[in-house]
Amino acid sequence: MKVIVPGGAGFLGSHFVERLLQENHEVEIWDNFHSGRRQNIEPLLQKGATLQTIDIRYPLPEVQADAIVNMACPASPPHYQQDPIYTWETSVLGTRNLLNLAKKNNMIFMQASTSEVYGDPKEHPQKESYWGHVNPVGIRSCYDEGKRAAETLAMDYHRACGVDVRIFRIFNTYGPNMHPDDGRVVSNFCVQALRGKPLTIYGDGSQTRSFCYVTDLIEGIYLFLMSKSSVIQENRVINLGNPGEFTIKQLGETIFELLGKKEANWEHLPLPSDDPARRRPDISLAKKILNWEPRISLKEGLKPTLDYFRKEIFG
Ligand code: UDP
């Protein structure tokens, strides 16, 4: 296949491109390096991927391909909140531009969506059928509502124009290639613990997340792309994540344990507004349609992640 990957220089995008190249697909990365990094793609360009520096909010080049897998958008709360208008435009205008191209050239269109579409969920765990509980005017809305609008657009292009649309909702994913200053909890805690600094806990640390190791997630996305439309049928939206649920405090304790530190060292900071209290994917649909489930436990995945951050910060 020839696949265009907007956001291919980002954390997840670069892993996905790597997976496509392993299977000998032709890959064109589109990125404007807003949050993506050149170092993530240097080895991929050597392996044959090509790069176009493109901001998907603006008119796009006429490129023929079999599929577009849209992974372009800052995803860490501090990053997407830094320029909220950019975040919303990338999600909504960018997705609209890509959908027009997919429609015109008859391509599969895959959209990286997020567990954030469920907001601060009142249903637990979250199934794809849950409509969510989202503040439309809060500090997270640029991302949450941007991604929700992108899903709406994609489904409307599917229903109205027959585009083969596939949406995957990503739950907290971690692993190598995350930026050390990414600002999300796994990268913050790994970097802080490796530097011997206290771990910054927002609120009391009792909020939960379900952490998926990056290679597990990428396999799910790959299987979804490779699925026949006749198998997917109308299951166009699928949760991808690891259902193992941990409090933020437990995540910190696991990192201390893996580093052999005897004393836990915390710094308590205020909980940001609209921070979801609980989050865990129901992955029965992915199991059924893709025959996929994550294999790597939190402890197993944190080891290579800590090794990666050690190299990033100490060389
Ligand atoms: N968090 C924390 N300390 C940090 C960064 C994040 O306690 O240094 C908390 C944050 O408030 C949230 C959870 O960890 O409850 C996950 O945050 P993250 O930014 O990783 O992603 P989210 O799932 O909120 O998008």
Residues whose N, C-alpha, C, O or C-beta is under 5 A from the ligand:
A	BS01	UDP	P77 G183 R184 V185 V186 N188 T200 I201 Y202 Q207 I248 D275 P276
